[in-house]
Amino acid sequence: MSGKVKSLHGVYKALGRDAFLAAAKMYSTHVQKTVEATLSQMESHWYDAAKTVTEAEEMVNDYNFGFLTKERATELLEQERLQERFTQNMNAVLKNVHFVRLECSCMSPNKSYAGEVLKEMHGAFVKTYGTDYLDNGSYEFVSIPAVIRSRCTGKLCLGIVTLDLSSSGEHRGTDFLTPYGVVSQGDPDMNADLQKYLRDNFIPYDYWYTADVERDIHISLDGMPEEVADLIAAARGGQQNQEFDYTMKL
């Protein structure tokens, strides 16, 4: 087969630096800022639990068999850049959020402030992607503003959920907007008090996001709580709901 390479360095030369580093993240959690450091890490870590193939060997094999192409790597790079743009746009919103006030609003019958914040978060998403409708083949991973509701306590908060669209919207992570700021579930550096806060207040939980995702089999819009539906509608530009007590700011 023409175009075969013998080493991970050969894959890097074929794909180019930025595309290589973006694609490498599918095979390794040890990707570094430089190609040289990434090559070293992937060549010294196993890809499978049985330790039969390294991360480097798996990526080389996929390239040689045509599962990893330059077009695919370039697509992953573009998605990574979109995710970085989303983070920048979202941070511009979050830096102005009063997190204690947000929690009070989520717990209050008057959720106007929560609606305002979620609307701005949704706006950051649309500013990034140019749409709030995503079909299943558009992206690999995507992060979307969401309303989160504890199954045990019914408590609400706003957050950002990360979905794997290649797996029909499988949930990959949640960032919670808490009185202590943005807290990422599963963060290994999270202190014990924050871990306890998430456990006591939200876990387990359901989530509903503000964008439309085609064929997401992991959430159901049927039976969405009315207070959640009102927040989602407000974020997407819905009209005023008198019971919700939310007035759109145009």
VENZITA-V475621 format. One record per residue. D_LAST is the distance of its C-alpha to the last C-alpha in Angstrom with 1 decimal. Layout:
D_LAST, D_LAST
//
This chain:
59.1, 58.1, 55.5, 56.6, 56.2, 58.4, 56.1, 52.6, 53.0, 53.6, 50.3, 48.6, 50.3, 49.5, 45.7, 45.0, 43.8, 40.1, 40.4, 43.4, 41.6, 38.7, 41.1, 43.3, 40.7, 41.4, 45.0, 44.8, 43.0, 45.1, 43.4, 43.6, 42.1, 45.2, 47.0, 50.3, 49.2, 47.5, 50.7, 52.7, 50.6, 50.4, 54.1, 54.9, 52.7, 53.4, 51.0, 52.5, 53.8, 57.3, 57.4, 58.6, 56.2, 54.3, 50.6, 52.0, 54.3, 51.7, 49.4, 52.4, 53.5, 50.1, 50.1, 53.7, 53.1, 50.0, 47.5, 45.8, 45.4, 44.0, 41.3, 40.3, 40.4, 38.2, 35.7, 35.7, 35.2, 32.1, 30.7, 31.6, 29.8, 26.7, 27.0, 27.5, 24.3, 22.4, 24.0, 23.0, 19.3, 19.5, 21.5, 18.9, 16.5, 19.5, 20.9, 18.3, 18.6, 20.6, 22.7, 24.6, 21.6, 20.2, 23.6, 23.6, 20.2, 21.5, 24.7, 23.1, 22.3, 19.0, 17.3, 13.9, 14.5, 15.9, 13.0, 10.7, 13.6, 14.3, 10.8, 11.5, 15.0, 14.3, 12.4, 15.6, 17.7, 16.1, 16.4, 20.0, 21.1, 19.1, 18.8, 18.5, 21.8, 25.0, 28.4, 31.4, 33.0, 30.1, 30.6, 33.1, 31.0, 27.2, 25.2, 22.1, 19.8, 21.2, 21.7, 25.3, 27.5, 31.1, 33.6, 35.8, 33.7, 30.5, 28.6, 25.1, 23.7, 21.3, 23.0, 23.6, 26.3, 28.4, 29.9, 32.9, 32.0, 35.6, 36.6, 34.2, 31.5, 34.0, 32.5, 33.5, 31.8, 29.1, 27.4, 26.6, 24.1, 26.6, 27.1, 29.3, 26.8, 26.6, 29.9, 31.2, 33.4, 36.9, 36.6, 40.3, 39.6, 37.7, 39.7, 41.3, 39.0, 35.8, 37.7, 38.7, 35.2, 34.0, 37.1, 36.9, 33.2, 32.2, 35.1, 35.5, 31.9, 29.9, 26.6, 23.9, 21.6, 18.2, 19.7, 22.2, 25.7, 28.4, 31.5, 30.8, 33.7, 33.1, 30.3, 30.1, 27.0, 29.4, 29.5, 26.3, 25.8, 23.3, 21.6, 21.3, 20.0, 17.2, 16.2, 16.4, 14.5, 11.5, 11.9, 12.1, 9.1, 11.3, 11.1, 11.9, 15.4, 17.3, 19.9, 17.6, 15.9, 12.4, 9.4, 6.1, 3.8, 0.0
//
